[in-house]
């Protein structure tokens, strides 16, 4: 089937197209070269409309144990639709933590066609993939968590040969059906189980006697040599602690030039200046990141309202549990693997700390030079629910709107926001297309996503060119998934299932002999049952598995 979109104003940064008026042809789900003399089966007149590839969220918590807990923890959150606020009595709703179905619908209705879960525990991979498989409309994938698991820490403490550790990393990617590797508070989740309440970059784990720096360097090198496209995805030490900007800068330098991705940096960019001993470290973060081509970041922007924080960082979630709103935090341990914490939070614009978090995130966006190395996120649901993205986009694109919003926050925070007030930068449509499409696709290795060139998937979003950018990005006129119209005027008109993206780097299969013995001694499941089969992901109505290529590199 051949479809044609005519006369749209195309923004496709991956192919150096900036607001050019072009026709787009899609045949059998893929974008093809122009066929002006061919008779299209369907033609869409999109003159005067802005056309981009389908959006990609590279960091959004949409599946796994944390989200299951969060959904059960907040039944009151599921009384109304998160957008229309209409009362619903069925479970297909939710504001801070929408159900699986609503998550897929809301993403598609904003023009998103792919979303990636950034913190999947190997022990919980089956549950995570089940939830993602139950999330319609979007492609998905997950980053497997390592760095606080007992087997890895034992290997590191015993100074095992690096090739054995690298094989274990590759085995875990296969077993969990993952796309990349995430490290959360490296070693700190494990240290919390041994009653350590903090673990800085060069501080030893009380039991394994390894440091976060060793963990980070080992994992980053393994990822590099295995040829996984997305760099090590790092949730650093000391998240949420005033003064943690020092640790964050040290972490970036500790990479020693290896590719790393620093995630939700807003929560890791806090200084101790001012009367309140809480200030923005965004300028220092971006100064170093701008000079470090091996480093990419996402922001984890805080926006005001009720949400629910959900993180594998049980150490830090325990620390903030006293601030829970409503007062019902959950902190969990997962055997031999890691842990998690779920803490409901209400961010208030009149709170000094919350207002400063809002300021720090925006400063980071506006001070970072290279849009290809920074991604638009709220760390859903930790900073705000993902459907706040259109509001965030307007804050970035419209200085007048941003300045008006600044006047409404806590007065003391306003007093510390002179830098934000002085920033005149306004993001362009090209910038937004990079942040939300081309950049994440390149970072994740999705060669046929995030652009509109020949061979790309027919994932396309069409917007009215509304000067109110929040309205524009909240309600696309058309969304195509694989060349099919799935959304019209911001409403789903066809339900589809997306693919699951994974990587499968080569490794020495002999690692399974010591691993099997370890599972028999320490785990409650056997190694062969721990591994996730393809049939468990693509069964029923779930989409295909797409194996993204890896190419071994040597450091």
Secondary structure, 3 states (H helix, E strand, C coil): CEEEEEEEEEEEHHHCEEEEEEEEEEECCEEECCCCCCCCCEEEECCCEEEEECEEECCCCCCCHHHHHHHHHCHHHHCEECCCCCECCCCCCECCCCCHHHHHHHHHHCCEEEEEEEEEEHHHHHHHHHHHHCCCCCEEEEEEECCCCHHHHHHHHCCCCHHHHHHHHHHHHHHHCCCEEEEECCCHHHHHHCCCCCCCCCCECCCCCCEHHHHHHHHHHHHHHHCCCCCEEEECCCCCCCCCHHHHHHHHHHCCCCCEEECCHHHHCEECCCCCCCEECHHHHHHHHHCCCCEEEECCCCCCEEEEEEECCHHHHHHHHHHCCCCCCEEEEECCCEEEEEEEEEECCCCHHHHHHHHHHHHHHHHCCCHHHEECCCCCCCCCCHHHHHHHHHHHHCHHHHHHHHCCCCHHHHHCCHHHHHCCCCCCHHHHHHHHHHHHHHHHCCCCCCCCCCCCECCEEEEECCCCHHHHHHCCCEEEECCEEEEECCEECCCCCCCEEEECCCCCCCHHHHHHHHHHHHCCCCHHHHCCCCHHHHCCCCCCEEEECCCCCCC
